[in-house]
């Protein structure tokens, strides 16, 4: 399936799911959420990019660290509308509807990047990671995570009613780590369990 067509199908699929999304997605276990946030190391004044932000489940947790800006990025207009209805009172949040492969952001301006539950949906994974590296400032932290194991994620995606989703399968953490490294990040963690998946990296200062 051509990339442009697949993106449109995914956008439509997630637009249709937006109204029910919060009732479908269980909140993450507190210990796993803490692990993710400890990897991101968000500091007061940071710019944080939340890729595949959806209805914004992570936004309140990210906002608690006092970042200067949270950029909630998603392909789905309806997901972002839901998120804005919940989080627009937070002055630090900017809502950005775009494909993560082509971010309308300047080079080296983002201090932390989280891709929660979205990585398998990237049509061009290598190119998207390179784009994330482009917008990452020196020392920026990257986290690719799922609050669910790889088998669970792949079972949900492979049985999706949307044909464009069925091949959006998650590779072993070690393989994703290789792509993260190839994009220019130093990999700091790459592991997975039955209920959590994490690949983390840092953009070097050099």
Biotite code that builds the C-alpha atoms (Angstrom):
import biotite.structure as struc

atoms = struc.array([
    struc.Atom([0.000, 0.000, 0.000], chain_id="A", res_id=1, res_name="UNK", atom_name="CA", element="C"),
    struc.Atom([1.385, 3.402, -1.003], chain_id="A", res_id=2, res_name="UNK", atom_name="CA", element="C"),
    struc.Atom([2.508, 5.553, 1.891], chain_id="A", res_id=3, res_name="UNK", atom_name="CA", element="C"),
    struc.Atom([0.109, 8.427, 1.203], chain_id="A", res_id=4, res_name="UNK", atom_name="CA", element="C"),
    struc.Atom([-2.911, 6.131, 0.994], chain_id="A", res_id=5, res_name="UNK", atom_name="CA", element="C"),
    struc.Atom([-1.897, 4.276, 4.167], chain_id="A", res_id=6, res_name="UNK", atom_name="CA", element="C"),
    struc.Atom([-1.564, 7.553, 6.072], chain_id="A", res_id=7, res_name="UNK", atom_name="CA", element="C"),
    struc.Atom([-5.017, 8.669, 4.973], chain_id="A", res_id=8, res_name="UNK", atom_name="CA", element="C"),
    struc.Atom([-6.549, 5.353, 6.028], chain_id="A", res_id=9, res_name="UNK", atom_name="CA", element="C"),
    struc.Atom([-4.834, 5.547, 9.416], chain_id="A", res_id=10, res_name="UNK", atom_name="CA", element="C"),
    struc.Atom([-5.936, 9.136, 9.896], chain_id="A", res_id=11, res_name="UNK", atom_name="CA", element="C"),
    struc.Atom([-9.551, 8.177, 9.160], chain_id="A", res_id=12, res_name="UNK", atom_name="CA", element="C"),
    struc.Atom([-9.347, 5.119, 11.421], chain_id="A", res_id=13, res_name="UNK", atom_name="CA", element="C"),
    struc.Atom([-8.080, 7.091, 14.408], chain_id="A", res_id=14, res_name="UNK", atom_name="CA", element="C"),
    struc.Atom([-10.502, 9.951, 13.721], chain_id="A", res_id=15, res_name="UNK", atom_name="CA", element="C"),
    struc.Atom([-13.348, 7.452, 14.041], chain_id="A", res_id=16, res_name="UNK", atom_name="CA", element="C"),
    struc.Atom([-11.895, 6.001, 17.257], chain_id="A", res_id=17, res_name="UNK", atom_name="CA", element="C"),
    struc.Atom([-11.298, 9.356, 18.933], chain_id="A", res_id=18, res_name="UNK", atom_name="CA", element="C"),
    struc.Atom([-14.630, 9.656, 20.735], chain_id="A", res_id=19, res_name="UNK", atom_name="CA", element="C"),
    struc.Atom([-14.203, 6.262, 22.413], chain_id="A", res_id=20, res_name="UNK", atom_name="CA", element="C"),
    struc.Atom([-10.425, 6.235, 22.813], chain_id="A", res_id=21, res_name="UNK", atom_name="CA", element="C"),
    struc.Atom([-10.240, 7.226, 26.473], chain_id="A", res_id=22, res_name="UNK", atom_name="CA", element="C"),
    struc.Atom([-12.625, 4.429, 27.440], chain_id="A", res_id=23, res_name="UNK", atom_name="CA", element="C"),
    struc.Atom([-10.680, 1.862, 25.390], chain_id="A", res_id=24, res_name="UNK", atom_name="CA", element="C"),
    struc.Atom([-7.186, 2.634, 26.686], chain_id="A", res_id=25, res_name="UNK", atom_name="CA", element="C"),
    struc.Atom([-6.475, 1.654, 30.290], chain_id="A", res_id=26, res_name="UNK", atom_name="CA", element="C"),
    struc.Atom([-4.235, 4.028, 32.275], chain_id="A", res_id=27, res_name="UNK", atom_name="CA", element="C"),
    struc.Atom([-0.630, 2.834, 32.628], chain_id="A", res_id=28, res_name="UNK", atom_name="CA", element="C"),
    struc.Atom([0.557, 1.171, 35.806], chain_id="A", res_id=29, res_name="UNK", atom_name="CA", element="C"),
    struc.Atom([2.146, 3.828, 38.073], chain_id="A", res_id=30, res_name="UNK", atom_name="CA", element="C"),
    struc.Atom([5.511, 2.066, 38.246], chain_id="A", res_id=31, res_name="UNK", atom_name="CA", element="C"),
    struc.Atom([5.772, 1.822, 34.454], chain_id="A", res_id=32, res_name="UNK", atom_name="CA", element="C"),
    struc.Atom([4.743, 5.448, 34.018], chain_id="A", res_id=33, res_name="UNK", atom_name="CA", element="C"),
    struc.Atom([7.409, 6.425, 36.547], chain_id="A", res_id=34, res_name="UNK", atom_name="CA", element="C"),
    struc.Atom([10.002, 4.449, 34.573], chain_id="A", res_id=35, res_name="UNK", atom_name="CA", element="C"),
    struc.Atom([9.113, 6.260, 31.368], chain_id="A", res_id=36, res_name="UNK", atom_name="CA", element="C"),
    struc.Atom([9.226, 9.691, 33.000], chain_id="A", res_id=37, res_name="UNK", atom_name="CA", element="C"),
    struc.Atom([12.569, 8.908, 34.634], chain_id="A", res_id=38, res_name="UNK", atom_name="CA", element="C"),
    struc.Atom([14.038, 8.180, 31.192], chain_id="A", res_id=39, res_name="UNK", atom_name="CA", element="C"),
    struc.Atom([12.702, 11.437, 29.727], chain_id="A", res_id=40, res_name="UNK", atom_name="CA", element="C"),
    struc.Atom([14.188, 13.501, 32.604], chain_id="A", res_id=41, res_name="UNK", atom_name="CA", element="C"),
    struc.Atom([12.018, 16.520, 31.820], chain_id="A", res_id=42, res_name="UNK", atom_name="CA", element="C"),
    struc.Atom([13.255, 19.721, 33.421], chain_id="A", res_id=43, res_name="UNK", atom_name="CA", element="C"),
    struc.Atom([11.601, 23.051, 34.012], chain_id="A", res_id=44, res_name="UNK", atom_name="CA", element="C"),
    struc.Atom([11.770, 25.091, 30.812], chain_id="A", res_id=45, res_name="UNK", atom_name="CA", element="C"),
    struc.Atom([12.211, 22.106, 28.456], chain_id="A", res_id=46, res_name="UNK", atom_name="CA", element="C"),
    struc.Atom([10.365, 21.740, 25.155], chain_id="A", res_id=47, res_name="UNK", atom_name="CA", element="C"),
    struc.Atom([8.747, 18.307, 25.005], chain_id="A", res_id=48, res_name="UNK", atom_name="CA", element="C"),
    struc.Atom([7.507, 16.618, 21.824], chain_id="A", res_id=49, res_name="UNK", atom_name="CA", element="C"),
    struc.Atom([4.736, 14.063, 22.394], chain_id="A", res_id=50, res_name="UNK", atom_name="CA", element="C"),
    struc.Atom([4.556, 12.127, 19.108], chain_id="A", res_id=51, res_name="UNK", atom_name="CA", element="C"),
    struc.Atom([1.294, 10.280, 18.511], chain_id="A", res_id=52, res_name="UNK", atom_name="CA", element="C"),
    struc.Atom([-0.164, 12.171, 21.452], chain_id="A", res_id=53, res_name="UNK", atom_name="CA", element="C"),
    struc.Atom([-3.714, 11.028, 20.683], chain_id="A", res_id=54, res_name="UNK", atom_name="CA", element="C"),
    struc.Atom([-6.184, 12.347, 23.264], chain_id="A", res_id=55, res_name="UNK", atom_name="CA", element="C"),
    struc.Atom([-3.278, 13.425, 25.455], chain_id="A", res_id=56, res_name="UNK", atom_name="CA", element="C"),
    struc.Atom([-3.054, 10.741, 28.121], chain_id="A", res_id=57, res_name="UNK", atom_name="CA", element="C"),
    struc.Atom([0.558, 11.677, 28.917], chain_id="A", res_id=58, res_name="UNK", atom_name="CA", element="C"),
    struc.Atom([0.115, 15.437, 28.867], chain_id="A", res_id=59, res_name="UNK", atom_name="CA", element="C"),
    struc.Atom([-0.798, 15.952, 32.559], chain_id="A", res_id=60, res_name="UNK", atom_name="CA", element="C"),
    struc.Atom([2.189, 13.823, 33.613], chain_id="A", res_id=61, res_name="UNK", atom_name="CA", element="C"),
    struc.Atom([4.566, 15.713, 31.314], chain_id="A", res_id=62, res_name="UNK", atom_name="CA", element="C"),
    struc.Atom([3.171, 19.066, 32.429], chain_id="A", res_id=63, res_name="UNK", atom_name="CA", element="C"),
    struc.Atom([3.933, 18.282, 36.055], chain_id="A", res_id=64, res_name="UNK", atom_name="CA", element="C"),
    struc.Atom([7.642, 18.938, 35.460], chain_id="A", res_id=65, res_name="UNK", atom_name="CA", element="C"),
    struc.Atom([7.104, 22.535, 34.356], chain_id="A", res_id=66, res_name="UNK", atom_name="CA", element="C"),
    struc.Atom([8.193, 22.381, 30.696], chain_id="A", res_id=67, res_name="UNK", atom_name="CA", element="C"),
    struc.Atom([8.101, 25.586, 28.690], chain_id="A", res_id=68, res_name="UNK", atom_name="CA", element="C"),
    struc.Atom([6.103, 23.813, 25.971], chain_id="A", res_id=69, res_name="UNK", atom_name="CA", element="C"),
    struc.Atom([4.541, 20.440, 25.258], chain_id="A", res_id=70, res_name="UNK", atom_name="CA", element="C"),
    struc.Atom([4.026, 19.878, 21.544], chain_id="A", res_id=71, res_name="UNK", atom_name="CA", element="C"),
    struc.Atom([1.194, 17.364, 21.203], chain_id="A", res_id=72, res_name="UNK", atom_name="CA", element="C"),
    struc.Atom([1.680, 15.937, 17.717], chain_id="A", res_id=73, res_name="UNK", atom_name="CA", element="C"),
    struc.Atom([-0.742, 13.569, 15.990], chain_id="A", res_id=74, res_name="UNK", atom_name="CA", element="C"),
    struc.Atom([-1.964, 12.677, 12.512], chain_id="A", res_id=75, res_name="UNK", atom_name="CA", element="C"),
    struc.Atom([-5.609, 12.563, 13.645], chain_id="A", res_id=76, res_name="UNK", atom_name="CA", element="C"),
    struc.Atom([-7.511, 15.835, 13.776], chain_id="A", res_id=77, res_name="UNK", atom_name="CA", element="C"),
    struc.Atom([-10.236, 14.305, 15.943], chain_id="A", res_id=78, res_name="UNK", atom_name="CA", element="C"),
    struc.Atom([-7.769, 12.917, 18.478], chain_id="A", res_id=79, res_name="UNK", atom_name="CA", element="C"),
    struc.Atom([-6.224, 16.364, 18.840], chain_id="A", res_id=80, res_name="UNK", atom_name="CA", element="C"),
    struc.Atom([-9.663, 17.967, 19.199], chain_id="A", res_id=81, res_name="UNK", atom_name="CA", element="C"),
    struc.Atom([-10.411, 15.629, 22.107], chain_id="A", res_id=82, res_name="UNK", atom_name="CA", element="C"),
    struc.Atom([-7.053, 16.396, 23.635], chain_id="A", res_id=83, res_name="UNK", atom_name="CA", element="C"),
    struc.Atom([-7.521, 20.138, 23.271], chain_id="A", res_id=84, res_name="UNK", atom_name="CA", element="C"),
    struc.Atom([-10.915, 19.929, 24.973], chain_id="A", res_id=85, res_name="UNK", atom_name="CA", element="C"),
    struc.Atom([-9.246, 18.304, 27.974], chain_id="A", res_id=86, res_name="UNK", atom_name="CA", element="C"),
    struc.Atom([-5.902, 20.120, 28.105], chain_id="A", res_id=87, res_name="UNK", atom_name="CA", element="C"),
    struc.Atom([-6.231, 23.509, 26.420], chain_id="A", res_id=88, res_name="UNK", atom_name="CA", element="C"),
    struc.Atom([-6.327, 25.125, 29.901], chain_id="A", res_id=89, res_name="UNK", atom_name="CA", element="C"),
    struc.Atom([-2.630, 24.233, 30.144], chain_id="A", res_id=90, res_name="UNK", atom_name="CA", element="C"),
    struc.Atom([-0.906, 27.228, 28.581], chain_id="A", res_id=91, res_name="UNK", atom_name="CA", element="C"),
    struc.Atom([2.185, 25.144, 27.833], chain_id="A", res_id=92, res_name="UNK", atom_name="CA", element="C"),
    struc.Atom([0.480, 22.822, 25.319], chain_id="A", res_id=93, res_name="UNK", atom_name="CA", element="C"),
    struc.Atom([0.647, 23.334, 21.553], chain_id="A", res_id=94, res_name="UNK", atom_name="CA", element="C"),
    struc.Atom([-1.400, 21.019, 19.320], chain_id="A", res_id=95, res_name="UNK", atom_name="CA", element="C"),
    struc.Atom([0.226, 20.054, 16.037], chain_id="A", res_id=96, res_name="UNK", atom_name="CA", element="C"),
    struc.Atom([-1.490, 17.954, 13.366], chain_id="A", res_id=97, res_name="UNK", atom_name="CA", element="C"),
    struc.Atom([1.206, 16.472, 11.154], chain_id="A", res_id=98, res_name="UNK", atom_name="CA", element="C"),
    struc.Atom([2.975, 13.345, 9.999], chain_id="A", res_id=99, res_name="UNK", atom_name="CA", element="C"),
    struc.Atom([5.976, 12.838, 12.292], chain_id="A", res_id=100, res_name="UNK", atom_name="CA", element="C"),
    struc.Atom([8.124, 12.231, 9.206], chain_id="A", res_id=101, res_name="UNK", atom_name="CA", element="C"),
    struc.Atom([7.817, 15.922, 8.319], chain_id="A", res_id=102, res_name="UNK", atom_name="CA", element="C"),
    struc.Atom([7.745, 18.036, 11.450], chain_id="A", res_id=103, res_name="UNK", atom_name="CA", element="C"),
    struc.Atom([7.334, 21.806, 10.971], chain_id="A", res_id=104, res_name="UNK", atom_name="CA", element="C"),
    struc.Atom([9.861, 22.469, 13.732], chain_id="A", res_id=105, res_name="UNK", atom_name="CA", element="C"),
    struc.Atom([13.325, 24.066, 13.611], chain_id="A", res_id=106, res_name="UNK", atom_name="CA", element="C"),
    struc.Atom([16.479, 22.001, 13.972], chain_id="A", res_id=107, res_name="UNK", atom_name="CA", element="C"),
    struc.Atom([17.760, 21.168, 17.469], chain_id="A", res_id=108, res_name="UNK", atom_name="CA", element="C"),
    struc.Atom([14.932, 22.782, 19.446], chain_id="A", res_id=109, res_name="UNK", atom_name="CA", element="C"),
    struc.Atom([13.295, 19.918, 21.390], chain_id="A", res_id=110, res_name="UNK", atom_name="CA", element="C"),
    struc.Atom([14.657, 18.656, 24.725], chain_id="A", res_id=111, res_name="UNK", atom_name="CA", element="C"),
    struc.Atom([12.617, 15.462, 25.200], chain_id="A", res_id=112, res_name="UNK", atom_name="CA", element="C"),
    struc.Atom([10.705, 13.273, 22.747], chain_id="A", res_id=113, res_name="UNK", atom_name="CA", element="C"),
    struc.Atom([8.227, 10.567, 23.679], chain_id="A", res_id=114, res_name="UNK", atom_name="CA", element="C"),
    struc.Atom([6.667, 8.137, 21.206], chain_id="A", res_id=115, res_name="UNK", atom_name="CA", element="C"),
    struc.Atom([4.095, 6.290, 23.297], chain_id="A", res_id=116, res_name="UNK", atom_name="CA", element="C"),
    struc.Atom([2.101, 3.599, 21.517], chain_id="A", res_id=117, res_name="UNK", atom_name="CA", element="C"),
    struc.Atom([2.782, 5.055, 18.081], chain_id="A", res_id=118, res_name="UNK", atom_name="CA", element="C"),
    struc.Atom([6.082, 3.684, 16.729], chain_id="A", res_id=119, res_name="UNK", atom_name="CA", element="C"),
    struc.Atom([4.599, 0.743, 14.740], chain_id="A", res_id=120, res_name="UNK", atom_name="CA", element="C"),
    struc.Atom([2.345, 3.192, 12.885], chain_id="A", res_id=121, res_name="UNK", atom_name="CA", element="C"),
    struc.Atom([5.268, 5.096, 11.344], chain_id="A", res_id=122, res_name="UNK", atom_name="CA", element="C"),
    struc.Atom([5.246, 4.402, 7.607], chain_id="A", res_id=123, res_name="UNK", atom_name="CA", element="C"),
    struc.Atom([8.932, 5.268, 7.286], chain_id="A", res_id=124, res_name="UNK", atom_name="CA", element="C"),
    struc.Atom([10.484, 4.309, 10.603], chain_id="A", res_id=125, res_name="UNK", atom_name="CA", element="C"),
    struc.Atom([14.076, 5.085, 9.702], chain_id="A", res_id=126, res_name="UNK", atom_name="CA", element="C"),
    struc.Atom([13.117, 8.409, 8.148], chain_id="A", res_id=127, res_name="UNK", atom_name="CA", element="C"),
    struc.Atom([10.943, 9.354, 11.115], chain_id="A", res_id=128, res_name="UNK", atom_name="CA", element="C"),
    struc.Atom([13.722, 8.606, 13.593], chain_id="A", res_id=129, res_name="UNK", atom_name="CA", element="C"),
    struc.Atom([16.080, 10.742, 11.522], chain_id="A", res_id=130, res_name="UNK", atom_name="CA", element="C"),
    struc.Atom([13.502, 13.542, 11.613], chain_id="A", res_id=131, res_name="UNK", atom_name="CA", element="C"),
    struc.Atom([13.231, 13.238, 15.390], chain_id="A", res_id=132, res_name="UNK", atom_name="CA", element="C"),
    struc.Atom([17.009, 13.436, 15.594], chain_id="A", res_id=133, res_name="UNK", atom_name="CA", element="C"),
    struc.Atom([16.933, 16.593, 13.466], chain_id="A", res_id=134, res_name="UNK", atom_name="CA", element="C"),
    struc.Atom([14.579, 18.438, 15.821], chain_id="A", res_id=135, res_name="UNK", atom_name="CA", element="C"),
    struc.Atom([16.285, 17.108, 18.975], chain_id="A", res_id=136, res_name="UNK", atom_name="CA", element="C"),
    struc.Atom([18.601, 19.512, 20.768], chain_id="A", res_id=137, res_name="UNK", atom_name="CA", element="C"),
    struc.Atom([21.994, 18.251, 21.937], chain_id="A", res_id=138, res_name="UNK", atom_name="CA", element="C"),
    struc.Atom([21.383, 16.174, 25.042], chain_id="A", res_id=139, res_name="UNK", atom_name="CA", element="C"),
    struc.Atom([17.728, 15.574, 24.154], chain_id="A", res_id=140, res_name="UNK", atom_name="CA", element="C"),
    struc.Atom([16.174, 12.363, 25.460], chain_id="A", res_id=141, res_name="UNK", atom_name="CA", element="C"),
    struc.Atom([14.093, 10.025, 23.284], chain_id="A", res_id=142, res_name="UNK", atom_name="CA", element="C"),
    struc.Atom([11.738, 7.305, 24.556], chain_id="A", res_id=143, res_name="UNK", atom_name="CA", element="C"),
    struc.Atom([9.814, 4.826, 22.409], chain_id="A", res_id=144, res_name="UNK", atom_name="CA", element="C"),
    struc.Atom([7.427, 2.932, 24.640], chain_id="A", res_id=145, res_name="UNK", atom_name="CA", element="C"),
    struc.Atom([4.309, 0.806, 24.876], chain_id="A", res_id=146, res_name="UNK", atom_name="CA", element="C"),
    struc.Atom([2.333, 0.145, 28.028], chain_id="A", res_id=147, res_name="UNK", atom_name="CA", element="C"),
    struc.Atom([1.805, -3.391, 26.780], chain_id="A", res_id=148, res_name="UNK", atom_name="CA", element="C"),
    struc.Atom([4.113, -6.116, 25.574], chain_id="A", res_id=149, res_name="UNK", atom_name="CA", element="C"),
    struc.Atom([5.101, -6.692, 21.961], chain_id="A", res_id=150, res_name="UNK", atom_name="CA", element="C"),
    struc.Atom([2.878, -9.776, 21.595], chain_id="A", res_id=151, res_name="UNK", atom_name="CA", element="C"),
    struc.Atom([-0.124, -7.820, 22.867], chain_id="A", res_id=152, res_name="UNK", atom_name="CA", element="C"),
    struc.Atom([0.542, -4.848, 20.554], chain_id="A", res_id=153, res_name="UNK", atom_name="CA", element="C"),
    struc.Atom([1.012, -7.064, 17.515], chain_id="A", res_id=154, res_name="UNK", atom_name="CA", element="C"),
    struc.Atom([-2.109, -9.086, 18.248], chain_id="A", res_id=155, res_name="UNK", atom_name="CA", element="C"),
    struc.Atom([-4.220, -5.922, 18.419], chain_id="A", res_id=156, res_name="UNK", atom_name="CA", element="C"),
    struc.Atom([-2.739, -4.453, 15.258], chain_id="A", res_id=157, res_name="UNK", atom_name="CA", element="C"),
    struc.Atom([-2.793, -7.615, 13.149], chain_id="A", res_id=158, res_name="UNK", atom_name="CA", element="C"),
    struc.Atom([-6.512, -8.099, 13.869], chain_id="A", res_id=159, res_name="UNK", atom_name="CA", element="C"),
    struc.Atom([-7.470, -4.472, 13.173], chain_id="A", res_id=160, res_name="UNK", atom_name="CA", element="C"),
    struc.Atom([-10.488, -3.800, 10.940], chain_id="A", res_id=161, res_name="UNK", atom_name="CA", element="C"),
    struc.Atom([-8.297, -1.207, 9.190], chain_id="A", res_id=162, res_name="UNK", atom_name="CA", element="C"),
    struc.Atom([-6.092, -2.828, 6.550], chain_id="A", res_id=163, res_name="UNK", atom_name="CA", element="C"),
    struc.Atom([-3.493, -0.086, 6.917], chain_id="A", res_id=164, res_name="UNK", atom_name="CA", element="C"),
    struc.Atom([-2.986, -1.014, 10.573], chain_id="A", res_id=165, res_name="UNK", atom_name="CA", element="C"),
    struc.Atom([-2.621, -4.783, 10.204], chain_id="A", res_id=166, res_name="UNK", atom_name="CA", element="C"),
    struc.Atom([1.030, -4.683, 9.176], chain_id="A", res_id=167, res_name="UNK", atom_name="CA", element="C"),
    struc.Atom([1.991, -2.094, 11.804], chain_id="A", res_id=168, res_name="UNK", atom_name="CA", element="C"),
    struc.Atom([3.879, -4.630, 13.876], chain_id="A", res_id=169, res_name="UNK", atom_name="CA", element="C"),
    struc.Atom([6.399, -3.931, 16.609], chain_id="A", res_id=170, res_name="UNK", atom_name="CA", element="C"),
    struc.Atom([9.869, -5.426, 16.207], chain_id="A", res_id=171, res_name="UNK", atom_name="CA", element="C"),
    struc.Atom([11.992, -6.701, 19.112], chain_id="A", res_id=172, res_name="UNK", atom_name="CA", element="C"),
    struc.Atom([13.452, -3.882, 21.184], chain_id="A", res_id=173, res_name="UNK", atom_name="CA", element="C"),
    struc.Atom([16.979, -4.741, 20.042], chain_id="A", res_id=174, res_name="UNK", atom_name="CA", element="C"),
    struc.Atom([16.014, -4.205, 16.395], chain_id="A", res_id=175, res_name="UNK", atom_name="CA", element="C"),
    struc.Atom([14.361, -0.865, 17.096], chain_id="A", res_id=176, res_name="UNK", atom_name="CA", element="C"),
    struc.Atom([17.449, 0.111, 19.101], chain_id="A", res_id=177, res_name="UNK", atom_name="CA", element="C"),
    struc.Atom([19.578, -0.506, 16.007], chain_id="A", res_id=178, res_name="UNK", atom_name="CA", element="C"),
    struc.Atom([17.424, 1.935, 14.022], chain_id="A", res_id=179, res_name="UNK", atom_name="CA", element="C"),
    struc.Atom([17.536, 4.505, 16.819], chain_id="A", res_id=180, res_name="UNK", atom_name="CA", element="C"),
    struc.Atom([21.321, 4.208, 16.870], chain_id="A", res_id=181, res_name="UNK", atom_name="CA", element="C"),
    struc.Atom([21.516, 4.494, 13.073], chain_id="A", res_id=182, res_name="UNK", atom_name="CA", element="C"),
    struc.Atom([19.480, 7.713, 13.257], chain_id="A", res_id=183, res_name="UNK", atom_name="CA", element="C"),
    struc.Atom([22.197, 9.255, 15.417], chain_id="A", res_id=184, res_name="UNK", atom_name="CA", element="C"),
    struc.Atom([21.038, 8.699, 18.996], chain_id="A", res_id=185, res_name="UNK", atom_name="CA", element="C"),
    struc.Atom([23.074, 6.942, 21.653], chain_id="A", res_id=186, res_name="UNK", atom_name="CA", element="C"),
    struc.Atom([20.892, 4.078, 22.897], chain_id="A", res_id=187, res_name="UNK", atom_name="CA", element="C"),
    struc.Atom([20.662, 4.020, 26.689], chain_id="A", res_id=188, res_name="UNK", atom_name="CA", element="C"),
    struc.Atom([17.986, 1.343, 27.207], chain_id="A", res_id=189, res_name="UNK", atom_name="CA", element="C"),
    struc.Atom([16.338, -1.340, 25.090], chain_id="A", res_id=190, res_name="UNK", atom_name="CA", element="C"),
    struc.Atom([14.204, -3.942, 26.818], chain_id="A", res_id=191, res_name="UNK", atom_name="CA", element="C"),
    struc.Atom([10.752, -5.436, 26.888], chain_id="A", res_id=192, res_name="UNK", atom_name="CA", element="C"),
    struc.Atom([8.535, -7.523, 29.151], chain_id="A", res_id=193, res_name="UNK", atom_name="CA", element="C"),
    struc.Atom([5.053, -8.964, 28.812], chain_id="A", res_id=194, res_name="UNK", atom_name="CA", element="C"),
    struc.Atom([3.536, -5.622, 29.817], chain_id="A", res_id=195, res_name="UNK", atom_name="CA", element="C"),
    struc.Atom([6.080, -2.939, 28.902], chain_id="A", res_id=196, res_name="UNK", atom_name="CA", element="C"),
    struc.Atom([8.329, -2.023, 25.974], chain_id="A", res_id=197, res_name="UNK", atom_name="CA", element="C"),
    struc.Atom([11.018, 0.659, 26.049], chain_id="A", res_id=198, res_name="UNK", atom_name="CA", element="C"),
    struc.Atom([13.777, 1.859, 23.758], chain_id="A", res_id=199, res_name="UNK", atom_name="CA", element="C"),
    struc.Atom([15.493, 5.039, 24.958], chain_id="A", res_id=200, res_name="UNK", atom_name="CA", element="C"),
    struc.Atom([18.272, 7.201, 23.611], chain_id="A", res_id=201, res_name="UNK", atom_name="CA", element="C"),
    struc.Atom([20.081, 10.508, 23.912], chain_id="A", res_id=202, res_name="UNK", atom_name="CA", element="C"),
    struc.Atom([21.333, 12.898, 21.252], chain_id="A", res_id=203, res_name="UNK", atom_name="CA", element="C"),
    struc.Atom([25.006, 13.493, 21.905], chain_id="A", res_id=204, res_name="UNK", atom_name="CA", element="C"),
    struc.Atom([26.363, 17.010, 22.284], chain_id="A", res_id=205, res_name="UNK", atom_name="CA", element="C"),
    struc.Atom([29.095, 16.499, 19.711], chain_id="A", res_id=206, res_name="UNK", atom_name="CA", element="C"),
])
